[in-house]
Amino acid sequence: MTPMPDHSHILFNKSPLQLRSIGARGGRAYGRNLRARRALPASTPPPALAPGDAPLPTTAHSIALLDARFPWLRSAEKPRRRPCL
């Protein structure tokens, strides 16, 4: 079994040396970005709510408020059943 021929220089109209140079540039950029990410301080988790803080509204509570304010849109997210013929 013979290995597949390398047609990358045909596909991109570049010589193998040019393709190697382009790949090296990508590798250097990847390494530079990786070092920059590692140099950033570690992100800390958001602080927990203090006992006196009001809890955030739940999804169900928000839906109930919207249904009370816009009654004509109640259950608009549910698909309508088509009548059987």
N, C-alpha and C positions, 0 to 999 in steps of 0.2 A: 504494500500500500504506500503510495507516494503522498507526501504532505501537500496540502493545498497551496497553490501558487499565491504569491503576495501581489495583489492588484491595487494596493493602497495608493501607489504613485499614479496609477491611471485614474482612480476614482477622484482623487483630490488634485490632480494635475501638479503634483509635487514630487520631488525626488525623495528617495529614502532618507537622505541626509537632512533635507528640509523638514520631513515629517519627524525625524528624531529631535531636531532642534525645537519644533513646536511642542512636542511632548515634554521635553526638558523644561521649557518655559512653564508649562502647566504644573509640573511637579514642583518647581520652585515656588510658584504662586500658592500651591496647596500648602507647602511647608511654611511659608511666610504667614499665611492665614491661620494655620494651626498654632504656631508659636504665639501669634497675637491673641488668639482665643485663650490659650493657657495662661498668658500674662495677666488677663483680666481678673479682678477679684471674684471670688466665688459668690454667686448670687445667694442671698439669704432668703429664707421663706418669709412670706408676709406675716406681720405680727398677728397673733390671735386676738379675737375680740375681747375687750375688757368686760367684766361682768355687768357693768352699767350701760354698755352700748346696746342699742336696740337691734334685734335680729333683722336680717335682710328678709324682704317679703319672699314667700315661696311662689313657685310657678302657679300653683292652684289658686293662691290668693290673688295674684295678678290677673289670672283669667276671670275670676269672679268679679273683680273690679271692672274689667273691660266689658263683661257681659251685662253688668248693671248699667254701665254708661252707654253702651251701644247694643240695645236689645235686638235690633234687626240683624246683627251679625252673629248672634248666638248660634253656635254649632256650625259655623261657616266652614270650619276645617274638615268636617265630616263629609264624605262623598254622598251625594244624593242617590237614593235607590231609584232605578228606572222602573216604571210600572211594567208588569208582564203583559204582553199582548195576547 
